Amino acid sequence: MKLLHRYLFGLLWRNFAIGLSMFVFLFLMVDIFDRLDNVMGHGASAWLIIQYFACKIPLMVTLMLPVALIFATLFTFGLLSKSSELTAMRASGLTVMWLARPLVMFGLALSLLSLFLNEVVVPYSERRQKELYNIEIQQKDKKGGYSQSDFWWRDGNNFYAIDLFNSKTKSMQDLSAFEVNEEWNVIRRTDAESVRWLAPGLGWNMRNIVRYHFDGDKVKIERLPDLPLPIKETPRDFYEFNDDPSTMSFMELREFISHQKNNGVSTTQYLPDLYGKLSMPFVVFLTAMLVLPFTLLPARSGSMAQSSILAIFVAFAYYAVDSFSISMGRAELLPPLLAAWTANIVMGLVAFILNAGTEAPR
């Protein structure tokens, strides 16, 4: 790396570290003051509260990466432009794109870091903080806060319908299980008055069972006092149903969509979020390239404050375009893949045009 590039990279890294630390700290403080009373109201221990808020930090970091890089870009190149150092560099024959190489490499590295965090760290931390809040702090499972009624699910050729699941007693009321063949004809139906969870090694047990066996026009009825229910679901699966894309990685969300499709459930609303898992990290790089042209205005030809405000406005327009395109994708007005990448394509073109215009004619 050239000496000048190392100098620019050092300035970028220092300003980025300051900005990221400041924005994450402010974000965390606002969240703590907003939720601390609610958390402490349930008598949670100090260690539990620390774990809960610590699990929120990875998501805050990924959200603040673009903002911190905007901050670093504005201050690094803006102050160099204000002090005429950038003017001297360009007067010596250096192009804007040559000077921006440290920013390009740094932005791409941060985009890859964002992708890694969103795929590995954030899904786990989001699930963990929800588990801490709902189970350890609020203790919803012990209070029956996860009870639900009138739901069904599918497992291969078996369909299950439940009138009521009681999370406090870990029991189900009025279960109906249907087994179908490859022609989608019901070959067996099992009705149970109640189903109770015994233990992790024992699973579920049905009580007061009526089983119907269908063989053409013949129906055989069988009554049993109790019988095991051979399903892989545990009580936690019923009150921790995971349908929030923010708590899933790309692979987990893709598996979830595949599972929902096999169950006959529409998954259109999840596809833009699936492709967005790959497109969203590049917002870190693109927002920096968007604000770069506005930082190159020398102090004598414009106000740094005005250019900074305009740069931030243009950068945050990315989020408006992204939200709009994702909404269009969920409404099936745009193909999911195009909806996820529209903001990157549009803002990438805008960044290219703005940066190309900064080169002074020779």
C-alpha positions in Angstrom: 0.0 0.0 0.0 1.3 3.5 -0.9 2.3 5.8 1.9 -0.5 8.2 1.1 -3.0 5.3 1.1 -1.8 4.2 4.5 -2.2 7.8 5.7 -5.8 8.0 4.4 -6.7 4.5 5.7 -5.4 5.4 9.2 -7.6 8.5 9.2 -10.6 6.5 8.0 -10.1 3.7 10.5 -9.7 6.2 13.4 -12.8 8.2 12.5 -14.7 5.0 11.9 -13.8 3.5 15.3 -14.8 6.7 17.0 -18.1 7.0 15.1 -19.0 3.3 15.6 -18.3 3.4 19.3 -20.3 6.6 19.7 -23.3 5.5 17.7 -23.5 2.1 19.3 -23.2 3.6 22.8 -25.9 6.1 22.1 -28.1 3.4 20.6 -27.6 1.2 23.6 -28.2 3.9 26.1 -31.5 4.9 24.5 -32.6 1.2 24.5 -31.5 0.7 28.1 -33.5 3.8 29.4 -36.5 2.7 27.3 -36.7 -0.9 28.5 -34.9 -0.9 31.9 -38.0 -0.3 34.0 -39.9 -3.0 32.1 -37.0 -5.5 32.7 -36.4 -4.6 36.3 -40.1 -4.8 37.0 -40.0 -8.5 36.8 -37.3 -8.9 39.4 -34.5 -9.9 37.0 -31.0 -10.2 38.4 -28.2 -7.8 37.3 -26.4 -10.5 35.5 -29.5 -11.4 33.5 -30.1 -7.8 32.6 -26.4 -7.5 31.4 -26.8 -10.6 29.3 -30.0 -9.3 27.8 -28.6 -5.9 26.7 -25.3 -7.5 25.6 -27.2 -9.7 23.2 -28.6 -6.6 21.5 -25.1 -5.2 20.7 -24.4 -7.3 17.5 -27.6 -6.1 15.8 -26.8 -2.5 16.8 -23.3 -2.9 15.4 -24.6 -4.1 12.0 -27.1 -1.2 11.9 -24.5 1.4 12.8 -21.8 0.2 10.4 -23.1 2.3 7.4 -23.7 5.3 9.7 -20.2 5.0 11.2 -18.6 4.8 7.7 -20.6 7.8 6.6 -19.3 9.7 9.6 -15.7 8.5 8.9 -16.0 9.5 5.2 -17.4 12.9 5.9 -14.8 13.8 8.5 -11.8 12.2 6.8 -12.3 13.6 3.3 -14.3 16.7 4.4 -11.5 17.9 6.7 -8.8 17.1 4.1 -10.8 19.2 1.6 -11.4 22.0 4.1 -7.7 22.2 4.9 -6.8 22.1 1.2 -4.8 18.9 1.6 -7.1 17.1 -0.9 -6.6 20.0 -3.3 -2.9 19.7 -3.1 -3.1 15.9 -3.7 -5.3 16.4 -6.8 -3.1 19.2 -8.0 -0.2 16.7 -8.1 -2.1 14.6 -10.6 -3.8 12.1 -8.3 -7.4 11.2 -9.3 -10.3 11.0 -6.9 -10.7 7.3 -7.5 -7.1 6.7 -6.7 -7.4 8.7 -3.5 -10.6 6.8 -2.7 -9.0 3.3 -2.9 -8.6 3.0 0.9 -12.3 3.9 1.3 -13.3 1.3 -1.4 -11.3 -1.5 0.2 -12.4 -0.5 3.7 -16.1 -0.3 2.7 -15.9 -3.7 1.0 -14.2 -5.2 4.0 -17.0 -3.8 6.3 -19.6 -5.2 3.9 -18.1 -8.6 4.3 -18.0 -8.2 8.0 -21.6 -7.1 8.0 -22.5 -10.2 6.0 -20.6 -12.4 8.5 -22.3 -10.8 11.5 -25.8 -11.1 9.9 -25.2 -14.7 9.1 -23.5 -16.0 12.2 -23.7 -13.7 15.2 -26.9 -11.6 14.8 -29.4 -14.5 14.4 -28.1 -16.3 17.5 -27.9 -13.1 19.6 -31.5 -12.0 18.6 -32.9 -15.4 19.4 -31.0 -15.4 22.7 -32.2 -12.0 23.8 -35.8 -12.9 23.0 -35.4 -16.1 25.0 -33.9 -14.2 27.9 -36.6 -11.6 27.9 -39.6 -13.9 27.3 -38.5 -17.0 29.3 -35.9 -15.9 31.9 -37.2 -12.4 32.7 -41.0 -12.4 32.0 -41.3 -16.2 32.5 -44.1 -16.4 30.0 -43.8 -20.2 29.8 -44.5 -20.5 33.5 -47.4 -18.0 33.3 -49.0 -19.6 30.3 -48.1 -16.6 28.2 -47.4 -18.8 25.2 -50.7 -20.5 25.1 -52.4 -20.5 21.7 -55.6 -21.9 20.1 -56.8 -23.2 16.8 -53.6 -24.0 15.0 -52.3 -26.8 12.8 -49.1 -28.1 11.3 -47.9 -30.7 8.8 -45.2 -33.4 9.1 -44.9 -35.4 5.8 -48.2 -37.2 5.2 -49.5 -36.3 8.7 -51.6 -33.3 9.6 -52.2 -32.2 13.2 -54.9 -29.8 14.4 -55.1 -28.5 18.0 -57.9 -26.6 19.7 -55.7 -25.3 22.6 -52.1 -25.5 23.7 -51.5 -24.5 27.3 -47.9 -23.5 27.8 -48.2 -23.4 31.6 -49.2 -27.1 31.9 -47.5 -28.1 28.7 -50.6 -29.9 27.4 -52.9 -29.8 24.4 -56.7 -30.1 24.2 -58.7 -31.8 21.5 -56.0 -33.1 19.1 -57.0 -34.4 15.7 -54.3 -36.2 13.6 -54.9 -37.1 10.0 -52.7 -39.5 8.0 -53.1 -39.4 4.2 -51.7 -41.5 1.4 -50.1 -40.4 -1.8 -53.5 -39.8 -3.4 -54.4 -37.5 -0.5 -57.0 -39.8 0.8 -57.3 -40.0 4.6 -56.4 -43.5 5.7 -56.4 -42.9 9.5 -57.7 -40.3 11.9 -56.9 -40.0 15.6 -58.8 -37.9 18.0 -57.5 -37.3 21.5 -59.3 -35.5 24.3 -56.0 -34.3 25.8 -52.2 -34.6 25.2 -49.7 -34.1 27.9 -45.9 -33.6 27.8 -44.2 -36.2 30.0 -40.4 -35.6 29.8 -37.7 -35.0 27.1 -37.0 -38.7 26.8 -40.6 -39.7 26.9 -42.4 -37.2 24.7 -46.1 -36.7 24.5 -48.9 -39.0 25.7 -52.5 -38.9 24.5 -55.6 -39.6 26.7 -59.1 -40.8 25.8 -58.4 -41.7 22.2 -60.8 -42.5 19.3 -59.0 -43.8 16.2 -60.7 -44.3 12.8 -59.2 -46.6 10.2 -60.5 -45.9 6.6 -60.3 -48.8 4.1 -62.4 -47.9 1.1 -66.0 -47.7 2.2 -65.2 -49.5 5.5 -64.5 -47.6 8.7 -63.0 -49.3 11.8 -63.3 -47.5 15.1 -60.8 -48.1 17.9 -61.0 -46.6 21.4 -57.9 -46.5 23.6 -57.3 -45.0 27.1 -53.9 -43.7 26.3 -51.3 -43.8 23.6 -47.9 -42.1 22.8 -48.0 -39.3 20.2 -45.0 -39.8 18.0 -44.1 -36.2 17.0 -40.7 -34.5 17.1 -42.1 -31.2 18.4 -41.5 -30.2 22.1 -43.5 -27.6 24.1 -40.9 -25.0 23.3 -41.5 -25.5 19.5 -45.1 -24.4 20.0 -44.4 -21.1 21.8 -41.1 -20.3 20.1 -42.3 -20.5 16.5 -39.6 -18.7 14.6 -41.0 -16.6 11.7 -39.0 -13.4 12.1 -36.4 -13.1 9.3 -34.1 -11.0 11.6 -33.5 -14.0 13.8 -32.5 -16.3 11.0 -29.5 -16.5 8.8 -29.7 -16.9 5.0 -29.5 -20.7 5.2 -32.0 -20.9 8.1 -34.5 -18.6 6.3 -34.2 -20.7 3.1 -34.8 -23.9 5.1 -37.8 -22.2 6.8 -39.3 -21.2 3.5 -38.8 -24.7 2.1 -40.5 -26.2 5.2 -43.4 -23.7 4.9 -43.8 -24.6 1.2 -44.0 -28.3 2.0 -46.7 -27.5 4.5 -48.7 -25.6 1.8 -48.2 -22.2 3.4 -47.5 -19.2 1.1 -43.9 -17.9 1.5 -44.0 -14.9 -0.9 -43.6 -12.4 1.9 -40.3 -14.0 3.0 -38.5 -14.2 -0.4 -37.5 -10.5 -0.6 -36.1 -10.8 3.0 -34.2 -14.0 1.9 -32.4 -12.2 -1.0 -32.0 -9.1 1.2 -29.8 -11.1 3.5 -27.2 -11.0 0.7 -27.9 -7.5 -0.7 -28.2 -5.5 2.5 -24.6 -5.8 3.7 -23.4 -3.8 0.7 -25.3 -0.8 2.0 -22.1 -0.2 4.0 -20.0 0.2 0.9 -22.5 2.1 -1.2 -23.5 4.7 1.3 -19.8 5.7 1.7 -19.4 6.0 -2.0 -22.6 8.1 -2.2 -21.4 10.6 0.3 -17.8 10.8 -1.0 -18.5 13.4 -3.8 -20.0 15.8 -1.3 -16.9 15.7 0.9 -14.6 16.8 -1.9 -15.9 20.3 -2.1 -13.1 22.7 -1.0 -13.9 25.0 1.9 -13.6 28.1 -0.3 -16.3 26.8 -2.8 -18.9 25.6 -0.4 -19.9 25.0 3.2 -18.8 21.7 4.8 -21.9 21.7 7.0 -24.2 22.1 4.0 -22.4 19.4 2.0 -22.5 17.0 5.0 -26.3 17.5 5.4 -26.8 16.9 1.7 -24.6 13.8 1.8 -26.5 12.3 4.8 -29.8 13.0 3.0 -28.7 11.2 -0.1 -27.3 8.3 1.9 -30.4 7.8 3.9 -32.4 7.9 0.7 -31.0 4.5 0.2 -33.1 3.1 3.0 -36.2 4.8 1.6 -35.6 3.1 -1.8 -34.8 -0.2 -0.2 -37.9 -0.2 2.0 -40.1 0.7 -0.9 -38.7 -2.0 -3.2 -38.9 -4.7 -0.4 -42.5 -3.7 0.1 -43.2 -4.0 -3.6 -41.6 -7.5 -3.5 -43.7 -8.6 -0.6 -46.8 -7.4 -2.4 -45.7 -9.4 -5.5 -45.4 -6.2 -7.6 -41.7 -6.9 -8.2 -39.8 -10.2 -8.5 -38.3 -10.9 -5.0 -34.7 -11.0 -6.3 -35.1 -7.6 -8.1 -36.9 -6.1 -5.1 -33.9 -7.0 -2.8 -31.3 -5.6 -5.2 -33.2 -2.6 -6.5 -31.8 -0.1 -3.9 -28.2 -1.4 -4.5 -28.6 -1.0 -8.3 -30.2 2.4 -8.2 -27.9 3.9 -5.6 -24.9 2.2 -7.1 -25.6 4.0 -10.4 -26.1 7.3 -8.6 -22.8 6.8 -6.7 -21.0 6.1 -10.0 -22.4 9.2 -11.7 -21.6 11.5 -8.7 -18.1 10.2 -8.3 -17.4 10.3 -12.1 -18.5 14.0 -12.0 -15.9 14.9 -9.4 -13.0 14.3 -11.7 -11.9 17.7 -13.0 -11.4 17.9 -16.8 -7.8 17.9 -17.8 
